[in-house]
Amino acid sequence: MQALVDLVAVAYQAPRETEQFLTSLANVDVPFTLCVVENNSPDPKVREILESGIGDVQRLDMCTNASLVLNGTNEGYARAINHGVTLGEAPYVAALNCDVQFLVGQTYPIVQYFEDHGDVGVVGPRTTNSNNRLTHAGIFQTLTGDQHRAWLHPDQSTYWDVRDVPTVSGATYFARRSMWDELTACPRFRRVAPDAEGAFLPTDHFYEETWCSYHARAHNWRCVYLGTSKMIHEWHRSSPPGSIPMKEAKALFQHACMTHGIGGL
């Protein structure tokens, strides 16, 4: 059995959510690999949970391999994802926070959508928190920047649609590997981030997936919100809003867009 999707998750703090994430992998209904990059959490429980849980994941019928990377420093979400993606070779990859949960029967439709639409490079499923409030229902552009649609509204069928979008949530970010490799090797991206191991912009936090989506669309790949598939995302369990400055990340994002001739925020 060969993996169809490489799941790459970054763990930092949030031990309870990390444990729930690992347990939820039993719901993944396509062959997968798992790579968790632990970003040197101050709470030792996180590493303990991961070290004990990886073996359980490895024994799942759909799991072809499970691995754990223990970082000595917190290198940020983007760099951790970029490194984790290099360790797999499945045709699709998923960049994940460890405060997400997979639901029964919801992964196969994402992979199938890629299979049915060869011009789609990025897919983001609908997500809600544990109170069934929307944490991702598509992102749209406004004069002041990208905005989440129906942020924290009750989940309802209105948002179970499928639409092309400027970007999707970086917490449940599914990508075609051939596109990922193309974007990583792009000469104009290399000028901005010569040491990047992958297509995410290597900021300390924020804008990494926005850049990837904008870059993908500049390379004629579609970015799609797939509201017919659902996951749980509790949102900011490992990095509370306001805990990380966005100014430097936004400046790097805008520089990357300018270098590539892409309209930024």
N, C-alpha and C positions, 0 to 999 in steps of 0.2 A: 504494500500500500504506500503510495506516494502522497505527500502532503500537497493540498491545494492552496493552503494559506499559512503563512508564517505569522503567528501572533507575537508581537513584540510589545511588552508592557514595561512601564517604568514604575518602580515602587519607591515611595518616599513618605515616611510616616503612615498614618491611617491604617493601623494594624487590623482593626475589625473589617474595614472595607477590603483590605488585601486578602484576608481569609475568605470573605464572601466571593471575591473575584475568582480565586482558585477553585472554590467549590462549584461555581457556576460553569466552569469549563466542561463539566459533564454534559452540559446542554448543547455544546458545539456539535453540529450535525454534518460536518465535512472533515476529511482528514486534515490534521493540522500539526504544526510544531509550535512549541512555546519557548520563548526566550524572555525571562524577566531580568531587567537590569535594576539592581538595587543601588540607589544613589546615596549610600552612606547615611541612612536615617539615624537621627539621634536616639530614637527609641529602639532598643535591642530586640523588642518583641517582633518587629517587622522582619528582621533577618531570621529569627527563630521560626516564624510562621512559614516563610518561604523555604527554608532548608528542610522543614518537615513536610511541606505540602507538595514540593516538586515531584517527589516519588509517587505520590498519589495520582498526580496528573499524568505521569509517565505510564501508569497502568490503565488509563482510559482507552477504550477501544479505538477511538478516533485519533488519539495522539501518537504520532510517529517518533517524536523526540521532545524532551523537555529539559531546559538548561537554565542555570542561574549565573548571572554575572554580578560579582560583588565589587562595586567601585569603592576606592579608598577616599574619594571626595565626591561631593555633589556636583556633577558636571552639567546639570541642567537636562531638561526633558529632550530637547532636540538632539543634542549630542548622544544621549543614551539611546534614543530611537535609531539614529543613523547607524550607530555601531551594531545594535541588535539586528538590524535588517541585513547587515553584511554576513551574519552567521547562518542565514537560511538561503534557500534557493527555490522556494515554491513560486508559482506564477502570480500569486497575490500576497500582499502583506497587509497587516493591520497594526497601526500605531495606537496604543491603548494606555489610558491611565489605569492604575490599580484600584480606582474607586468605581469601576464599571462592572456590570454583570451581564453575562449572556443569558438569553431566554430560550426556551425550547422551540426548535424549529425556525429560528430567526436568522441563522448564519447562511444556510444553503441559498436562500433567495438572493443574498448579496453577491455570492460567487456566481450564481446563475445569471444575474443581471450583467456582470462583466462578460460572461461567456456569450450572452445574446447581443451585446452591444460593443463591438470592437473598437469604437471611438471613445469609449468611456475610460478615463484614467483614474478618477477619484469617485468614491461612493461614501456617503455618510448616512447611517440609519437614523431613524427617529429615536430619541432618548427621553426618558422621564426620570425623575427622582423616585424614591420609594413611596412618596405620597401621590404618585401619578400626576405630577406637575411637569410640564415639558421643559427639558433642558436643551433640547435641540429639535427644531421643527423646520429647519431650513434657515439660511441666512440670505438677506437681501441687501442691496446697495442703496444708500441714501446720500444726500448731499453732505452729511457729516460723517460718513463712513459706513462700514458694514454693520448690520443690526440683526440680532436674532429675532425670528418670527415667533410670536406668541410665547415669549419668555415667561416661564412659570405659570402659564395658563393650564387649566385642566386638560388632560389628554382627551381628544375626541376625534371622530372620523374626518373632520374637516382637514386635519393635518396629516392624514394617512395618504398623502398624494406623492407624486413623483415629479420632480422639476429640476431643471438645470439651475445652478446657483453659482455665485462667485467663489464660495468656499464652503467647507463643512467643518464640524467640530473636530478639533485635534485630539479629543479624548477617545473617539471611536472613528478613526480615519483609515479607511480601506483604500488601497492603491494597487494598480497593476504594476508588477515588478518591472516589466519592460519600460514602462513610462518612468518609473522611479530611477532606473539606471540611465535613461536618456537625460533626464533632468540633472542628475548628479554629474554627468559628464559634460554638460553644457559649458562651452568656453566662457560665456559671459558670467555664468554663475561661479565658475572657478576663479574669476578675477575678484569677485566679491568675497568668496569663502574658499580659498585655495586648500584649506585643510579639512573641509567637510567630507565626512565619510558617506553621506547620503544626501537626499534631496531636501530635507528639512533645513531651513536657515538656522545656523548654529547660534541662536540667541540664548541668553540665560533663561528666558521664559517669555512666552507670548510671540505671536506673529510667525512662528515656524511653519505652521500648517497653512496660514494665510498666504505666505510666500509660495509654498509648494503648489497650492491651488491656482494662484495667479500665474505662476510659471507654467503650470500644466496647460492652462488655457491659452497661453502665449505660444505653446508648442502644438496647438490644435487638438488638445485632449479635452473632453467634456468632464465637468465636475457636477455630480448629481446627488441631490437629496432623495433618498429612498425611504419615504415615509411608511411604506408597506412592511418594513422590517423594524423591529424595536429592540432596544437594549436599555438597561438601567444605567444611569450615570448620576451619582449623587452630587457632583460638582464641587470643586475646590476643597475637597477634604484634606489634600496634602499641601495645598498652597492657598490659604484663605485670601479672598480679595483684598488688595491693598498691601499684601505682604512682600510683593516683589515689584520694584519700579519698572515701568513700561517705556520710559523715555528713550533709553539706549536701544532697546529692542525695536521700537518704532523707527528710530533713525536708521538702523541697519536695514530694516525692511524697505524703507523708502529709497535708500541708496541702491539696494538690489533691484528694485523696480526701475529706477532711473537708468541704471547701467544696462538693463535689458530693454529699455524703451516701453515699459509696462506702466499703465496708469495706476498709481498707488492710492493710499487713503488720503 
